[in-house]
């Protein structure tokens, strides 16, 4: 089973925006995002703190409705593109 990446809340929001989600609401330190197909998720952004592994897994599985392998593939491509810019 692939390992989840260590990712901050702000970085996760930026990644989700790159795959088609858009910010619909910010309330306190939580950002709500929605995709064109109706999927929604809430990401906590607490400074530079990382998202706990369990919460990241829940976001991937239940909110994004993709497999862990697919998430890691998309995130790897995003990180590679980001570093080449």
Phi, psi and omega in degrees: 000129181294152180273144176290143176285156173273121187216139179276164179298316181297318180294322179295319178298314179299317178298313181298323176296325181290340179254018171108359176277154175226149181288128178248339181198145172233127179225109184065235181258021181242133181247128180260130180236151180223141177264163179303326183275006175100351178294140179228152175209158176239129182242125175282133178239096182249081181061229180257016180291146180281152175288130177301144183305316181297318179293318178299317177299319179295318179299315181296310186289308190265322184272312180280338179057043175232165179281161178299319180298318179295319178299313182297320177298311179297317182292322178297316178297319179297314180296321179295318178294320181296320182288333181278345180287000000 
